Amino acid sequence: MKVEDTSGMRPKLGDANITLPITFDYSGGRRDKQKSIKLWSIILGIVGFIVTLGIFFGDKEFYIKIPLGLASIFVFSFVIRFLLLKEKEKKEEYKGIIANDYKMDYKEFWGIYNVEDMHPYICRFRNGKSGLYIRLNKDVILGKYADSEYEHYEAIADAYNLAGADKVQMVHIDYMDNVGSDERLEESFIALEDVKNPDLKELLTDIYSFQQSNMLHRVTTFDIYVFMWTGNDISAWNTISRILNCFLEANYRSYQILNERDLRELTKIIFNLNDFSVADASAHAFEGADSSKNIVPISIENVDGSIEIINKTSEEKAKEREAHIKERKAQEEELERRKREKKNKKHKSEDSNEDIYKDMF
């Protein structure tokens, strides 16, 4: 699915540079921030050392220099340790690691509280978003023509443009691993059954086995993308379908939406875990999670089948707000009506008194 360029900024094949109407405001990444903190810590340490030496070797009396010197050491060390190096937070993190026996808490990375059983296996996140994990299976790279690499990235760019236009967040997972063998080689092994020459068949079997062994250790045969959205699932799926069509015009031959079992394997490999339970992590997704404030429990279903309502739904709250607004508006209109009636009665009374006064004279 080709997206037409109307901006005049789309790069053409062979272009060495492009012009973009944007301004970069780069404040540094995590590594630059850490370097900056270390640099400021060293500078403040040197300044504190010089100031403290100046106090101790100054012309002040002895009983004044000692408290001033100690105060200087305390102030500079406090600023460096607690304000720059965040010693208190680091200690809390270390205590948490010790308490968990050096095991990663899944609540730090798992935000899904439900994975639907039916295709397309939509995941519900505790921050209120919905999402899909999709595996894109790579096509072959041998035998491609010269423009194939350019068209591959053009198709991916079209996919990102569609996602941005329809407000679907698209994230590429740097998998750096593979599960099982390459499916493309499995087709080659099946085709060996048609080879009649035994020597050729044995040779090809050895070649395919060697390729499979190498690819298992060196090649990732697929990419995984996460698509997240808020709002209507049908509209989001229509957008994602168009995005997937763009990907299929790139160097991908098929796609697969990950279900609960696939997410389990994905999580185990990404976070280097021996085992992981999607059901258990989802059941405890709200425990101690700051983002759980976005999700409000509505009711509790007891063992006997009875339902206890503990909160109102957003629709019910919206209807109550509308009814409250209408009620206030009606009250204001009633007050205005009463004021007008009172004012009219007053004018009538004044007019009546004036007529009586004229009749008397």
N, C-alpha and C positions, 0 to 999 in steps of 0.2 A: 504494500500500500504506500504509494509515493505521496509525500506531502509537498505541495507546491510552495516555492519560495517567492514571497512578495516583498521581502525586505531588501533584497540586493546584497545581502551579507553572506549568503551561503557559499562556502568555498567550492571551487571547481577542481576537477582532477588536474594535478600538476601544479597547483598554486603553491608558492613558497611561503606566502604570508597572507594574512587577512586583516581587515580593519573592523574593530568592534566599538560601538559607541558606549563604552562603559569605563568606569574609573575603579581601579583597584585600591582598596583600603585595607592593607594587610597589617595586622597587629601582631603577627607571629602565632605559630602553632604551639602545641604542648611542649615540644623540645625547646623552642625559643624561650618560652615562658620559664622553664626550669633553669635555663642558662642565665636568664635575667635575674631570677631570684638568687641564684648562687653568686652572681656578680655583685648584687647589692649587699648580700650578706658579707662578702669579703670586704667590700668598701666600708660598710658600717663597722665591721670588726677592726679594721685598721684605724678608722677615725676614732673609735672608742678607746683603742689602745693608746693612741697619741694623746687624747684628751685626759685619760687617766694618768698617764705619765706626767703630763703638764701639771695636773693637780698635785700629785705627790711631790714633785720637785719644784713647786712654786714657792712664793714668798709667804704664803699663809702660815698661821700657827699650826702646830702639830695636831691639836685637838680639833681643828677645822678641816685639815687635809684628809684625815682618815675617814670621817663620815662622807665628805664630798666624793672621795675616790671610790668608796664602796657603793655609794648611790649611783655614780657614773657607770660602774661595772654592772650593777643591777639593771639600770635603764637600757643600756645597749644590749645586754644579753637577753632581756625580755623582748625587745623589739625584734632581734634576730631570730630567737627561738620560737616565739609564739605568733608574731605578726607576719614574718617573712617565711620561715620554714614550717609553720603550722605544726609545731611539735605535739600539741594536745590532740589534734585530729589524727596524726600519725599513730599516737599511742592508742587511741580508741580503735583504730583499724587493726593494729597489731593484737590488741586484746580480743577483738572479734575473731581474728584468724586463729588464735590459740583456743578460744572457746569452741570453734567449729572443727578443731583438730585438723587445721590446714585444708579443710574441704570447702569448695566454693558454694556459697549459698545461692540456690537456683533463683531466689526472688530477685537477685540483682540483674539477671538477664532474661528471666522467663516472665512475660507479661500476659500470657494467654490464659483465659479462664474457661474457654470452651472451643472445641474443634468439632465442627459438624460432621456427622457420619456419612452424609450423602454428598455426591459430587456437586459443586466444586470444592468441598471441604473448607469452607470459610472459617477462619479463626477470629475469635472475638477477644480483643485486648482489654485489659483493665483500665486503660486510659480512654475508653469509649470508641476506639477505632476498630475497623474490621480489616482483615487482610488475607492474602493468598501467598503461599510459597510455591513457586513454579520452577521446575527444572527444565532447562533448555538443552537438548542433546545436540552436540556439535556435529557438523557434517565434515566430510573429508577436505583436506587442503591440497592434496596432490591432484594434478590435472586441471587446476583452475586457470582461468585466463588472467591477463595482467591487471585488469580493473577489479578483480574480485575483492581484494582487500579494501579498496576504496568504497565499493558498494556495500560491503559488510558494515563498515562504520557509518555510512550514510543511513542505512536501514535502522541501526541502533539509535542514531540521532533523531530520526523520525519518530521512533518509539518514545524517546524522552520528551520530544515536543508535544506529542499527543497526551502523555501523562501530565505534563505541566499545564496544558490548556484545560484539561478536565479535572484538575486538582486531585490527581491520583499520585500518591507518593510512591516512587519506584527506587528500590535500593538493591544494589548488587552485592551478594555475599561472596567475599573472597574465600572460596571453599578450600583451595590448595590441597585437595585430596580427591580420591575417587572410591566408589564402592563397587566391588565386583570387577568383572572384566569388561572390556569394550564390546558393546553390542555389535559394532560393525564387523569385528573379527569373528563373532559367533556365526554370522551369515557366511563368512568365508569357510569356516569349518564345515558348515552344512553343505556348501557347494562341493566340498571334496568328495562327497559320496558319488558324484557324477564322473569323477576322474577314473578312467579305466586302467591306465598304466600304473602298476604298483610302485615302481621306482619314483615316478613323478609325484605320485600321491604321498609317498613317504617324505620326499624332499619338501613339498609344499606344507605338509604337516609340521615339519621341523621349523620352517620359516615362520608360519603363523604362530607357533608356540613361542618362538623367540620374540616376535613382535608383541605378543600378548604379555610376556614377562616384562619386557622393557616398558611398555605403556602402563602397566600396573604400578610401577614404581616412579614413573616420570611424568605421566601425562594425565591431565584432568580432561575427561571426555565430555564434560557438560558444565554449564554455568547455572547458578541459582539466583533468582530475583525474588524480592518481596514486594508486593503491591499492597498499599494501605490506603484506606479512605474513610471518610465519615459521611453518613447519609444513606441514600438508597442503594441497596445491593445490586438491583437490576441495572441501574444506570452505570454503576461502577464496573459490572461485568461486561457490559457493552463496550465500555472504553478499553478494558483489559483485552477483550477479544480483538479489537482493532490493533492494539499494541502488539499482541502475539502475532498477528498477521505481518506486521512490520519485521518482527524478529525472524519469521520464517522466510522473509526475503533476504535476510543476512545469512551467514554461514551456519545456520541451524536447520536440522532436518525434522525435528519434532519437539514436542514439549509434554511435560507430565506435571500435574498438580499434586503436591505432596499431601498425603493424608497423615493421620496420627502416627502410624508406624514409621513412615518416612521421616517425619519431624523428629522422632526419637533417635533415629540413626544419624540424622544431620546434627542434632545437638551433641550427641556423644562425640562426634569427630571434631566439631568446631571447638568445643571446650575441653577436649581430651579427657572424657569421662569414661569410667569403666562400665557404668550403667546409668540409665536415666528413665524415669517413668513420667510420661506425658500426663497421664491421668492424675497421678499424685501431685505433680507440680501445678496442674490446672486447678485442682481442688483446694490448694492452699495459696493461690495466686494473690489473694487480697490480704494475707497475713503480713502485717508490718510494712505494707507498701504505701508510700505517700500518695501514689496516683489512684488509690482506691477511693479517694474522695470524689472522683468523677462518677463512680458507680454507687447508686443508692439501692439497698435491698428493699423490695416492695412487700413481700410476704414470706411466711415460713409455713411449709407444709409438714405437719406432724405425722407421726407414725400411723395414727388412726385415720388418716386421710383428711382431717380438718385443716383448714387454712387460716392462719392468723395474719391479719393485715397489720403491718408495722409502719408503712409509709405510703404516700399517695404517688401515683404515676405522674409523669410530666404533663400528660394530657388532662388528668383530673385537676392538677394545680393550675393549668392554663384556663380551664373552664371556671374554676373558682375565682381566678383573678378577673376574668371577663365579667362574671356575675357581680363581683365586688365593685368593679368600675361602673357598671350599669346602675348598681344600687346607689353609689355615691352621686352619680350624675342625676339620678331621680331625686335624691334628697336636695341637691343644690337647686334643681329646677323648682321643687316644692317651696324652698325657702325664698327663691326669687318671686314666685307667684304670691306668696304671703306678703312679701314686702310691697309688691305692686298693689295688692288689695288694700293693705293698710294705708299706703300713700294715697290711693284713690278715695278711701273713706275720709281721710283727713282733708283732702281738697273739697270734697262734697260738704263736709261739716263747716269749713271756712266759708264756702259760697252761701250756704244756708244762713249762717250768722250774719253775713254781709247783707243779704236780702232782708232779714228781719230788721237790721239796723236802719236800712233805707226806708222801710215801711213806717218805722216809728217817727221819722223826721220828714 
